[in-house]
Amino acid sequence: MSRPLLAVDGPYLLYRSFFALPDSIRGAGEHPVNALLGAANVLLRIAADRDPRAIVVCWGAEAAAYRVKLYAPYHAHRPPVPEALAWQFERAPGFFTAFGWSSSGSEQLEADDLLGSLAAAEAAAGGVALILTGDRDMYQCAGERVSVLMLKSRITGFEEVDAAAVRRKYGIGPELVPDFIALRGDPSDGLPGAPGIGEKTAAELLRRHGSLGAVLAAADRERPRIAAALKESEAQLQAFREIATLRVAAVKPPPDQATDLKGGARAARELGLNRLGERLENAERLSDL
């Protein structure tokens, strides 16, 4: 099989690294550099393991305006970005570019939308794609040519999730993940789902009826408690499904681009990441790290 395109959830990777490593890790000017260090280490490890043909780090709006319009509390509960992390966010695209990793951003769409769009474009061009994230919303992208690399929170390692794994985990296929999220809810996005309907019931309803629309149309045939929850929340559930469904952006697969260890070393030194810089300088190839 051809070498994959690796599409990376930049915000998630930086947040995860920031909270996984102590902010006592300081670089030039005594600025915390823990998120940049952790993110670089993760990408270098996966690059060595999966040998991607190119790496694209995706950025986007914290909460896309159209999603907030559909449901005002969407992402509203999320705290502001810590000051020490905001400084690293500003420098991350340039830092990653030094490694030969490109960035893709949007002010209208979220990083998730760009991740899905890049993966779909790569698959349509006959390639394969890996989506590096910690967001289960991305399970909707899993398919014959696309897998999701789920980073584990606060610890090392990742799990590869393909379409078959989605079916094992949720009992439904990737194409029904937005319907599933709408019914079950998604606390990380502030979506409550249908009252009293959890993961098991949501999957059961979708297996029997085939889609959220069909579940809502058949609400009167369900048990009274479930029927009431579906009918009372119908408009919201349809909005939740639209929020959970990724928007497709017009993107093209990037050209092949090898990881530049020497360029990364120079960028690491500039930020005061001297140990990382030394490791990169002494490595001839990714497997040496």
C-alpha positions, 0 to 999 in steps of 0.5 A: 500500500502507498505511503499515507498522508498524515493529517494532524489535529493541531489544536488537540495535539498542542492541548494534549502536550501542554497538559501532559508535560509540566510547564516548567519546561522552559526555552528561550526567554523563559517561555514555556515550550512544553506543548511544542516539545510534546507535539514535536515528539509525537509527530516524530514518533509517528513519522518514524513508525508510519513513514507518511509521504507528507504531514499536514497540521490543521488549524481552524476556528475554535467554534465555527459560526454556523455551528454556534448559530445552530446551537448557541451553547456549542463550545461555550463551556470551554475555558480560555486558552492558558496564556502559556499555551497561547504563546506556543500556539502562535509559534507552532505553525512556523516551528512545524514548517521548519520540519517540512510539515505544512499547515492548513487553516481556516477562519470559517471552519474548524480543524476537524473539517479540514482534517476530514476534507484532506483525508477525503481528497487523498482517498479520492486521489487513490491514496491513503490517509491517517487522521491524528486526533483525540476527537471521536467525531473523526470516526465518521471519516474511517473507511477503506482508505482512511483510518483515525489515529486516536491519541491517548490522553496524557499518556503515550501511544495511539490506537488506529481506528478503521471502519471495522473498529468503529462498528465494534466500538459503537455498533454502527458504521462510520456514516452514522457517527453524526446521527449517533452523536446527535442522539447520545450527545457529546459533552466535549462539544456541549451537545446534550443529545436526547434526554435519557438516551445513552450510547447503547440505546442510540446505537440500537435505535440507529441499527433498527431504523438506519438514520436519525431521520428515520428514528425520529419518523418512527418515534411513536413506535418506541417505548413511551419514555424514548418516544417522548425524548425524541419528539420533544427534542426533534429540532435540536437533534437535527441541529446536533446532527448538522453540527456533528457532520463535517463540512467539506472544504475545497482542498488538494492533497499536498505534494510529498515532503520528507521530514527535515531533521536538520531544519527542525533542529535549527528551529528547536535551538531557536526556541531553546529546545536544546535537547531536542535540537541535539537529538535531531542534529545527531540523527541521520534518519527518523529511526535514529531518534 
